[in-house]
């Protein structure tokens, strides 16, 4: 990893002096925009269970919810625990009244969205604030100027970027040094290993990956013959269709055997493997029910042995999915 690990098991984000758990709570599901059956009571309980289970890192965004539902719930949940928690959010994307997504990386917009996020969560400072995605009409260098201003004003402690190419990451970093990047990464999707992770390792920048469980596919409970509800947005992703889905099932078949050997669940094995990959500082695990985040929090505090790691490597190679 590009960052140090404390005796408590927390890991430093870049060189920021901010230490986080290897598993983070990803707060997209509680926004209720793509997850079915979301309600405030369960969402608040899930957030509370996250830090009761040893997770000190919560990740959200200005656009998680048409009207900031995720951030508002976090504000309610963390009121008594703020000092013990690390909060990350993102700016640069918003929804209009027709729930159409817009990208806006103008500095004035990013500053305004950060201020709105602070207000929603009842915070004075956001620990880690990302450019959520590049705006095709604004250079990332221009967007980066807003982050310098936010750091100087004390509204954020550290800057990050999400969903940027390596050239865009470098351009942003030249204007405002970043502590972390947030890309997708999991056993089935490892594109960042070829360029982004080596660069981050060389520059002491953390990788905080999303989709370690690929929207629940690698949690081990979505198997062949699974019937998705017609309104389930996961059907929009190619990995839930045809041969990619079958490749995932073949991987899960092998992980089932490792789960039997170790006594850990498939989800815990997947997350544990992910958090011990080179460059990965913390993995975002979502959840809309308390039991889900409690299970993935159980991926911390231990490590797969060499035989299990070798078996996983062979499984991944055999699927030719990288």
Secondary structure as UniProt FT lines:
FT   TURN            7..8
FT   STRAND          11..12
FT   TURN            14..15
FT   STRAND          19..20
FT   STRAND          23..26
FT   HELIX           29..31
FT   HELIX           40..52
FT   TURN            53..54
FT   STRAND          57..59
FT   TURN            62..63
FT   TURN            66..67
FT   HELIX           69..77
FT   TURN            79..81
FT   HELIX           82..84
FT   STRAND          86..91
FT   STRAND          93..95
FT   TURN            97..98
FT   STRAND          101..103
FT   HELIX           107..121
FT   STRAND          126..131
FT   TURN            136..137
FT   HELIX           140..152
FT   TURN            153..154
FT   STRAND          156..162
FT   HELIX           166..175
FT   STRAND          180..182
FT   TURN            187..188
FT   HELIX           191..193
FT   TURN            194..195
FT   HELIX           196..202
FT   TURN            203..204
FT   STRAND          206..210
FT   TURN            212..216
FT   HELIX           217..219
FT   TURN            224..225
FT   TURN            230..231
FT   HELIX           233..236
FT   HELIX           238..240
FT   HELIX           242..262
FT   HELIX           266..275
FT   TURN            278..279
FT   STRAND          280..286
FT   HELIX           290..297
FT   TURN            298..299
FT   HELIX           306..319
//
